[in-house]
Amino acid sequence: RWSPTEGLWIERSAAAPIVEGELADGRSFRGQGKKFGIDAENNLVLEGAAQGRLTDADGQTHEFWADRIRAGATGGEATGQVRAESPLGKGRGDQVVCTSVEGHVVHIEVTGDAFLERADISARGKRIVVDEVTGWIESEGIPGQPAWLRWSDGREIQGEWLRYNSLSQLFESRSFRLDTPPSPAEPSPR
């Protein structure tokens, strides 16, 4: 089905169709969903148990599983019980928005009941932002549900708004609570 306001749509009732191809900036895309098409803004859209994989020009792979995935020239979004895996981290939330610059995903925003895990740090909040260029990881909570950042060594910070720079190791917050893991017990003399 095609219309000038809605674009082109293909739907299958049996096995979900697969669409794949190369983008002008050198990225490649492979996606699957019960329904897919091109919307009026020339974005690829996958709907219904959608799965998408974007490979950057340098070979880094970003994968998404969601109810709906939209991908375009400068990024995309996944909505509805989203799960994502990327060099920027593994996460889940109600929505994930990615921004690409010159063929590379450089910015990810996760919203809803958001969680993000990386080798060095994990974050939880209503909104989490990761910016690869600046190194900032930001987590926002709401009253009654504070955001938190937890480092791999067990340190945890909770607060309304938390921001950590993984490059400079600078931390910013409006107010916070810091929990540190107990130090290992000193060995007893014999």
Accessible surface in RSA format (square Angstrom, percent):
REM  Atomic radii and reference values for relative SASA: ProtOr
REM  Chains: A
REM  Algorithm: Lee & Richards
REM  Probe-radius: 1.40
REM  Slices: 20
REM RES _ NUM      All-atoms   Total-Side   Main-Chain    Non-polar    All polar
REM                ABS   REL    ABS   REL    ABS   REL    ABS   REL    ABS   REL
RES ARG A   1   165.16  69.3 123.45  62.9  41.71  99.3  83.09 113.6  82.07  49.7
RES TRP A   2   166.05  66.6 139.22  67.4  26.83  63.0 119.25  63.6  46.80  75.9
RES SER A   3    30.69  25.9  29.08  38.8   1.61   3.7  29.79  63.4   0.90   1.3
RES PRO A   4   102.39  74.6  79.49  72.5  22.90  83.2  83.28  68.8  19.11 118.7
RES THR A   5   109.66  78.0  90.80  92.0  18.86  44.9  78.07 104.9  31.59  47.7
RES GLU A   6    87.56  50.3  81.76  61.9   5.80  13.8  30.36  58.7  57.20  46.7
RES GLY A   7     7.67   9.5   0.00   N/A   7.67   9.5   7.18  19.7   0.48   1.1
RES LEU A   8    77.73  43.3  77.16  55.2   0.57   1.4  77.16  54.2   0.57   1.5
RES TRP A   9    25.16  10.1  21.10  10.2   4.06   9.5  18.55   9.9   6.61  10.7
RES ILE A  10    77.87  44.3  73.86  55.0   4.00   9.6  77.87  56.1   0.00   0.0
RES GLU A  11   124.88  71.7  94.91  71.8  29.97  71.3  25.26  48.9  99.62  81.3
RES ARG A  12   118.57  49.8 107.76  54.9  10.81  25.7  31.73  43.4  86.84  52.6
RES SER A  13   126.02 106.5  82.01 109.5  44.00 101.4  56.44 120.2  69.58  97.5
RES ALA A  14    76.95  70.8  48.22  74.4  28.73  65.4  63.06  88.8  13.89  36.8
RES ALA A  15    73.35  67.4  57.83  89.2  15.52  35.3  69.55  97.9   3.80  10.1
RES ALA A  16    29.88  27.5  16.45  25.4  13.43  30.6  16.65  23.4  13.23  35.0
RES PRO A  17    12.49   9.1   8.31   7.6   4.18  15.2  12.49  10.3   0.00   0.0
RES ILE A  18    82.82  47.1  53.05  39.5  29.77  71.7  53.05  38.2  29.77  80.8
RES VAL A  19    37.30  24.5  33.55  30.4   3.75   9.0  37.30  32.4   0.00   0.0
RES GLU A  20   114.19  65.6  85.41  64.6  28.78  68.5  30.64  59.3  83.55  68.2
RES GLY A  21    39.35  48.5   0.00   N/A  39.35  48.5  35.63  97.8   3.71   8.3
RES GLU A  22   136.64  78.4 105.53  79.8  31.11  74.1  56.92 110.1  79.72  65.1
RES LEU A  23    64.84  36.1  55.09  39.4   9.75  24.5  58.49  41.1   6.35  17.1
RES ALA A  24   122.18 112.3  69.73 107.6  52.45 119.3  83.53 117.6  38.65 102.4
RES ASP A  25    56.49  39.6  31.25  31.1  25.24  59.7  38.17  89.8  18.32  18.3
RES GLY A  26    41.70  51.4   0.00   N/A  41.70  51.4  27.35  75.0  14.36  32.2
RES ARG A  27     2.64   1.1   2.64   1.3   0.00   0.0   0.00   0.0   2.64   1.6
RES SER A  28    33.49  28.3  32.77  43.7   0.72   1.7  16.66  35.5  16.83  23.6
RES PHE A  29    17.36   8.7  13.59   8.4   3.77   9.8  15.26   9.3   2.10   6.0
RES ARG A  30    82.83  34.8  80.73  41.2   2.10   5.0  15.38  21.0  67.45  40.9
RES GLY A  31     1.81   2.2   0.00   N/A   1.81   2.2   1.81   5.0   0.00   0.0
RES GLN A  32    57.22  32.0  57.21  41.8   0.01   0.0   7.68  16.3  49.54  37.6
RES GLY A  33     0.00   0.0   0.00   N/A   0.00   0.0   0.00   0.0   0.00   0.0
RES LYS A  34   121.56  59.3 121.39  74.5   0.17   0.4  66.10  59.5  55.46  59.1
RES LYS A  35    48.57  23.7  48.57  29.8   0.00   0.0  13.61  12.2  34.96  37.2
RES PHE A  36    27.86  13.9  27.86  17.3   0.00   0.0  27.86  16.9   0.00   0.0
RES GLY A  37     1.69   2.1   0.00   N/A   1.69   2.1   1.69   4.6   0.00   0.0
RES ILE A  38    61.70  35.1  61.70  46.0   0.00   0.0  61.70  44.4   0.00   0.0
RES ASP A  39    20.61  14.4  16.59  16.5   4.01   9.5  11.80  27.8   8.81   8.8
RES ALA A  40    55.10  50.7  19.01  29.3  36.09  82.1  23.82  33.5  31.27  82.8
RES GLU A  41   130.89  75.1 105.25  79.6  25.64  61.1  59.64 115.4  71.25  58.2
RES ASN A  42   122.63  84.6 103.90 100.4  18.73  45.1  25.87  62.3  96.76  93.5
RES ASN A  43    18.30  12.6  18.25  17.6   0.05   0.1   0.05   0.1  18.25  17.6
RES LEU A  44    27.96  15.6  24.98  17.9   2.99   7.5  24.98  17.5   2.99   8.0
RES VAL A  45     0.00   0.0   0.00   0.0   0.00   0.0   0.00   0.0   0.00   0.0
RES LEU A  46     0.47   0.3   0.47   0.3   0.00   0.0   0.47   0.3   0.00   0.0
RES GLU A  47    44.57  25.6  44.40  33.6   0.17   0.4  14.43  27.9  30.14  24.6
RES GLY A  48    26.47  32.6   0.00   N/A  26.47  32.6  23.75  65.2   2.72   6.1
RES ALA A  49    72.44  66.6  46.68  72.0  25.76  58.6  60.12  84.7  12.33  32.7
RES ALA A  50     1.53   1.4   0.00   0.0   1.53   3.5   0.00   0.0   1.53   4.1
RES GLN A  51    85.22  47.7  84.33  61.6   0.89   2.1  11.87  25.3  73.35  55.6
RES GLY A  52     5.08   6.3   0.00   N/A   5.08   6.3   2.36   6.5   2.72   6.1
RES ARG A  53    95.17  40.0  93.98  47.9   1.19   2.8  15.91  21.7  79.26  48.0
RES LEU A  54    17.97  10.0  17.81  12.7   0.15   0.4  17.81  12.5   0.15   0.4
RES THR A  55    33.91  24.1  33.47  33.9   0.44   1.1  24.07  32.3   9.85  14.9
RES ASP A  56     5.68   4.0   1.38   1.4   4.30  10.2   0.00   0.0   5.68   5.7
RES ALA A  57    59.09  54.3  25.28  39.0  33.80  76.9  27.63  38.9  31.46  83.3
RES ASP A  58    88.20  61.8  48.57  48.3  39.63  93.7  40.45  95.2  47.75  47.6
RES GLY A  59    48.65  60.0   0.00   N/A  48.65  60.0  27.50  75.5  21.15  47.4
RES GLN A  60    70.31  39.3  64.66  47.3   5.66  13.5  21.48  45.7  48.84  37.0
RES THR A  61    51.05  36.3  39.17  39.7  11.88  28.3  22.27  29.9  28.78  43.5
RES HIS A  62     0.77   0.4   0.77   0.5   0.00   0.0   0.72   0.7   0.05   0.1
RES GLU A  63    55.47  31.8  55.47  42.0   0.00   0.0   1.95   3.8  53.52  43.7
RES PHE A  64    19.54   9.8  18.98  11.8   0.56   1.5  18.98  11.5   0.56   1.6
RES TRP A  65    60.58  24.3  60.07  29.1   0.51   1.2  46.89  25.0  13.69  22.2
RES ALA A  66     7.87   7.2   0.00   0.0   7.87  17.9   4.10   5.8   3.77  10.0
RES ASP A  67    78.13  54.7  75.56  75.2   2.56   6.1  25.84  60.8  52.29  52.1
RES ARG A  68    76.69  32.2  76.12  38.8   0.57   1.4  31.53  43.1  45.17  27.4
RES ILE A  69     7.14   4.1   7.05   5.3   0.08   0.2   7.12   5.1   0.01   0.0
RES ARG A  70    61.92  26.0  60.98  31.1   0.94   2.2  12.50  17.1  49.42  30.0
RES ALA A  71    22.48  20.7  18.45  28.5   4.03   9.2  18.66  26.3   3.82  10.1
RES GLY A  72    11.20  13.8   0.00   N/A  11.20  13.8   9.75  26.7   1.45   3.3
RES ALA A  73    83.92  77.2  62.08  95.8  21.85  49.7  66.53  93.7  17.39  46.1
RES THR A  74   103.30  73.5  98.90 100.3   4.40  10.5  65.25  87.6  38.05  57.5
RES GLY A  75    11.24  13.9   0.00   N/A  11.24  13.9   8.43  23.1   2.80   6.3
RES GLY A  76    11.78  14.5   0.00   N/A  11.78  14.5   7.81  21.4   3.96   8.9
RES GLU A  77    40.00  23.0  34.59  26.2   5.41  12.9   4.76   9.2  35.24  28.8
RES ALA A  78     1.93   1.8   1.41   2.2   0.52   1.2   1.41   2.0   0.52   1.4
RES THR A  79    36.91  26.3  36.81  37.3   0.10   0.2  29.00  39.0   7.91  12.0
RES GLY A  80    23.57  29.1   0.00   N/A  23.57  29.1  21.56  59.2   2.01   4.5
RES GLN A  81   158.45  88.6 135.22  98.8  23.23  55.3  46.31  98.6 112.14  85.1
RES VAL A  82     3.30   2.2   0.00   0.0   3.30   7.9   0.12   0.1   3.17   8.6
RES ARG A  83   113.46  47.6 113.46  57.8   0.00   0.0  52.29  71.5  61.17  37.1
RES ALA A  84     7.54   6.9   7.05  10.9   0.49   1.1   7.05   9.9   0.49   1.3
RES GLU A  85    59.08  33.9  57.48  43.5   1.61   3.8  10.17  19.7  48.91  39.9
RES SER A  86    16.08  13.6   0.61   0.8  15.47  35.6   4.31   9.2  11.77  16.5
RES PRO A  87    72.97  53.2  30.06  27.4  42.92 156.0  43.46  35.9  29.51 183.4
RES LEU A  88     7.53   4.2   7.13   5.1   0.40   1.0   7.53   5.3   0.00   0.0
RES GLY A  89     8.83  10.9   0.00   N/A   8.83  10.9   5.96  16.4   2.87   6.4
RES LYS A  90   117.22  57.2 116.65  71.6   0.57   1.4  62.29  56.1  54.92  58.5
RES GLY A  91     8.78  10.8   0.00   N/A   8.78  10.8   5.57  15.3   3.22   7.2
RES ARG A  92   114.02  47.9 114.02  58.1   0.00   0.0  41.98  57.4  72.04  43.7
RES GLY A  93     7.46   9.2   0.00   N/A   7.46   9.2   4.48  12.3   2.98   6.7
RES ASP A  94    77.95  54.6  75.04  74.7   2.90   6.9  25.88  60.9  52.07  51.9
RES GLN A  95    55.04  30.8  54.95  40.2   0.09   0.2   8.33  17.7  46.72  35.4
RES VAL A  96     1.23   0.8   0.54   0.5   0.69   1.7   0.54   0.5   0.69   1.9
RES VAL A  97    49.24  32.4  49.21  44.5   0.03   0.1  49.21  42.8   0.03   0.1
RES CYS A  98    12.45   9.4   9.39  10.5   3.06   7.2   6.35  16.1   6.10   6.6
RES THR A  99    53.55  38.1  53.22  54.0   0.33   0.8  36.40  48.9  17.15  25.9
RES SER A 100     8.19   6.9   0.96   1.3   7.22  16.6   0.78   1.7   7.41  10.4
RES VAL A 101    78.77  51.8  73.05  66.1   5.72  13.8  76.66  66.6   2.11   5.7
RES GLU A 102   155.25  89.1 124.27  94.0  30.98  73.8  52.05 100.7 103.19  84.3
RES GLY A 103     0.77   1.0   0.00   N/A   0.77   1.0   0.00   0.0   0.77   1.7
RES HIS A 104    59.13  32.3  59.13  41.1   0.00   0.0  33.52  34.5  25.62  29.8
RES VAL A 105     3.35   2.2   0.45   0.4   2.90   7.0   0.45   0.4   2.90   7.9
RES VAL A 106    19.46  12.8  19.46  17.6   0.00   0.0  19.46  16.9   0.00   0.0
RES HIS A 107    49.31  27.0  49.31  34.3   0.00   0.0  34.91  36.0  14.40  16.8
RES ILE A 108     7.33   4.2   7.13   5.3   0.20   0.5   7.13   5.1   0.20   0.6
RES GLU A 109    44.13  25.3  43.64  33.0   0.49   1.2   2.76   5.3  41.37  33.8
RES VAL A 110     3.33   2.2   3.33   3.0   0.00   0.0   3.33   2.9   0.00   0.0
RES THR A 111    33.31  23.7  33.31  33.8   0.00   0.0  27.86  37.4   5.45   8.2
RES GLY A 112    16.31  20.1   0.00   N/A  16.31  20.1  12.97  35.6   3.34   7.5
RES ASP A 113    87.32  61.2  83.02  82.6   4.30  10.2  27.11  63.8  60.21  60.0
RES ALA A 114     0.00   0.0   0.00   0.0   0.00   0.0   0.00   0.0   0.00   0.0
RES PHE A 115    31.87  15.9  31.87  19.7   0.00   0.0  31.87  19.3   0.00   0.0
RES LEU A 116     6.09   3.4   5.98   4.3   0.11   0.3   5.98   4.2   0.11   0.3
RES GLU A 117    84.20  48.3  81.93  62.0   2.26   5.4  11.12  21.5  73.08  59.7
RES ARG A 118    59.73  25.1  44.12  22.5  15.61  37.2  17.50  23.9  42.23  25.6
RES ALA A 119   104.42  96.0  68.86 106.3  35.55  80.9  81.77 115.2  22.65  60.0
RES ASP A 120    57.10  40.0  52.93  52.7   4.17   9.9  40.50  95.3  16.61  16.6
RES ILE A 121     4.18   2.4   1.29   1.0   2.89   7.0   2.87   2.1   1.31   3.6
RES SER A 122    18.07  15.3  17.36  23.2   0.71   1.6   2.60   5.5  15.47  21.7
RES ALA A 123     0.93   0.9   0.85   1.3   0.08   0.2   0.85   1.2   0.08   0.2
RES ARG A 124    73.16  30.7  73.16  37.3   0.00   0.0  28.32  38.7  44.85  27.2
RES GLY A 125     7.81   9.6   0.00   N/A   7.81   9.6   6.92  19.0   0.89   2.0
RES LYS A 126    74.59  36.4  70.77  43.4   3.82   9.1  39.49  35.5  35.10  37.4
RES ARG A 127    74.24  31.2  73.81  37.6   0.43   1.0  26.66  36.4  47.58  28.8
RES ILE A 128     0.17   0.1   0.01   0.0   0.16   0.4   0.03   0.0   0.14   0.4
RES VAL A 129    14.32   9.4  14.00  12.7   0.33   0.8  14.00  12.2   0.33   0.9
RES VAL A 130     2.65   1.7   2.65   2.4   0.00   0.0   2.65   2.3   0.00   0.0
RES ASP A 131    31.98  22.4  31.29  31.1   0.69   1.6   5.34  12.6  26.64  26.6
RES GLU A 132    79.30  45.5  62.22  47.1  17.08  40.7  31.53  61.0  47.76  39.0
RES VAL A 133   105.74  69.6  82.69  74.9  23.05  55.5  89.09  77.4  16.65  45.2
RES THR A 134    64.89  46.2  53.15  53.9  11.74  28.0  58.59  78.7   6.30   9.5
RES GLY A 135     5.71   7.0   0.00   N/A   5.71   7.0   5.37  14.7   0.34   0.8
RES TRP A 136    41.82  16.8  41.37  20.0   0.45   1.1  26.17  14.0  15.66  25.4
RES ILE A 137     1.13   0.6   1.13   0.8   0.00   0.0   1.13   0.8   0.00   0.0
RES GLU A 138    27.52  15.8  27.42  20.7   0.11   0.3   1.76   3.4  25.76  21.0
RES SER A 139     0.00   0.0   0.00   0.0   0.00   0.0   0.00   0.0   0.00   0.0
RES GLU A 140    52.69  30.3  52.69  39.9   0.00   0.0   7.63  14.8  45.06  36.8
RES GLY A 141    11.80  14.5   0.00   N/A  11.80  14.5   0.03   0.1  11.77  26.4
RES ILE A 142    72.10  41.0  66.62  49.6   5.48  13.2  68.89  49.6   3.21   8.7
RES PRO A 143   134.71  98.2 105.89  96.5  28.82 104.8 118.45  97.8  16.26 101.1
RES GLY A 144    81.06 100.0   0.00   N/A  81.06 100.0  41.58 114.1  39.48  88.4
RES GLN A 145   100.71  56.3  96.32  70.4   4.40  10.5  35.87  76.3  64.85  49.2
RES PRO A 146    64.09  46.7  52.48  47.8  11.60  42.2  54.71  45.2   9.37  58.3
RES ALA A 147     0.00   0.0   0.00   0.0   0.00   0.0   0.00   0.0   0.00   0.0
RES TRP A 148    30.54  12.3  30.54  14.8   0.00   0.0  18.66   9.9  11.88  19.3
RES LEU A 149     0.00   0.0   0.00   0.0   0.00   0.0   0.00   0.0   0.00   0.0
RES ARG A 150    99.85  41.9  98.00  50.0   1.85   4.4  30.00  41.0  69.85  42.3
RES TRP A 151    21.90   8.8  18.83   9.1   3.07   7.2  18.09   9.6   3.81   6.2
RES SER A 152    94.70  80.0  51.74  69.0  42.97  99.0  37.88  80.7  56.82  79.6
RES ASP A 153    85.30  59.7  58.88  58.6  26.41  62.5  49.75 117.1  35.55  35.5
RES GLY A 154    34.92  43.1   0.00   N/A  34.92  43.1  22.05  60.5  12.87  28.8
RES ARG A 155    93.89  39.4  93.89  47.9   0.00   0.0  26.70  36.5  67.19  40.7
RES GLU A 156    22.09  12.7  22.05  16.7   0.05   0.1   5.52  10.7  16.57  13.5
RES ILE A 157    12.16   6.9  12.16   9.1   0.00   0.0  12.16   8.8   0.00   0.0
RES GLN A 158    38.49  21.5  36.88  27.0   1.61   3.8   4.65   9.9  33.84  25.7
RES GLY A 159     9.05  11.2   0.00   N/A   9.05  11.2   9.05  24.8   0.00   0.0
RES GLU A 160    97.89  56.2  89.70  67.9   8.19  19.5  27.92  54.0  69.97  57.1
RES TRP A 161    42.46  17.0  42.46  20.6   0.00   0.0  37.84  20.2   4.61   7.5
RES LEU A 162     0.00   0.0   0.00   0.0   0.00   0.0   0.00   0.0   0.00   0.0
RES ARG A 163    61.69  25.9  61.69  31.4   0.00   0.0   0.97   1.3  60.72  36.8
RES TYR A 164    18.57   8.7  18.57  10.6   0.00   0.0   7.22   5.4  11.35  14.0
RES ASN A 165    10.96   7.6  10.96  10.6   0.00   0.0   0.00   0.0  10.96  10.6
RES SER A 166    30.77  26.0  12.46  16.6  18.31  42.2   5.74  12.2  25.03  35.1
RES LEU A 167   128.65  71.6  96.43  69.0  32.22  81.0  99.77  70.1  28.88  77.7
RES SER A 168    76.23  64.4  42.40  56.6  33.84  77.9  50.63 107.8  25.60  35.9
RES GLN A 169   131.67  73.6 110.59  80.8  21.08  50.2  21.32  45.4 110.35  83.7
RES LEU A 170    94.75  52.8  90.25  64.6   4.49  11.3  94.75  66.5   0.00   0.0
RES PHE A 171    54.01  27.0  34.48  21.4  19.52  50.8  34.48  20.9  19.52  55.9
RES GLU A 172    59.87  34.4  54.38  41.1   5.49  13.1  26.27  50.8  33.60  27.4
RES SER A 173    32.91  27.8   0.26   0.3  32.65  75.2   0.36   0.8  32.55  45.6
RES ARG A 174   158.49  66.5 121.63  62.0  36.86  87.8  56.11  76.7 102.38  62.0
RES SER A 175    72.17  61.0  65.16  87.0   7.01  16.2  47.37 100.9  24.80  34.7
RES PHE A 176   108.61  54.3  74.03  45.9  34.58  90.0  79.04  47.9  29.57  84.6
RES ARG A 177   133.25  55.9 129.05  65.8   4.20  10.0  69.36  94.8  63.89  38.7
RES LEU A 178    91.21  50.8  65.57  46.9  25.64  64.4  65.57  46.1  25.64  69.0
RES ASP A 179    55.20  38.7  51.53  51.3   3.67   8.7  28.03  66.0  27.17  27.1
RES THR A 180    86.61  61.6  62.30  63.2  24.31  57.9  33.47  45.0  53.14  80.3
RES PRO A 181    59.46  43.3  41.77  38.1  17.70  64.3  48.12  39.7  11.34  70.5
RES PRO A 182   126.46  92.2 100.70  91.8  25.76  93.6 112.07  92.5  14.39  89.4
RES SER A 183    96.64  81.7  72.53  96.8  24.10  55.5  37.28  79.4  59.36  83.2
RES PRO A 184   124.61  90.8 102.91  93.8  21.70  78.9 114.91  94.9   9.70  60.3
RES ALA A 185    97.28  89.4  64.20  99.1  33.08  75.2  73.34 103.3  23.94  63.4
RES GLU A 186   156.33  89.7 135.30 102.4  21.02  50.1  60.84 117.7  95.49  78.0
RES PRO A 187   119.94  87.4  95.51  87.1  24.43  88.8 106.27  87.7  13.68  85.0
RES SER A 188    88.53  74.8  70.56  94.2  17.96  41.4  43.98  93.7  44.55  62.4
RES PRO A 189   134.99  98.4 103.59  94.4  31.39 114.1 115.76  95.6  19.23 119.5
RES ARG A 190   275.84 115.8 195.31  99.6  80.54 191.8 104.03 142.2 171.81 104.1
END  Absolute sums over single chains surface
CHAIN  1 A    10727.9       8580.2       2147.8       5781.5       4946.5
END  Absolute sums over all chains
TOTAL         10727.9       8580.2       2147.8       5781.5       4946.5
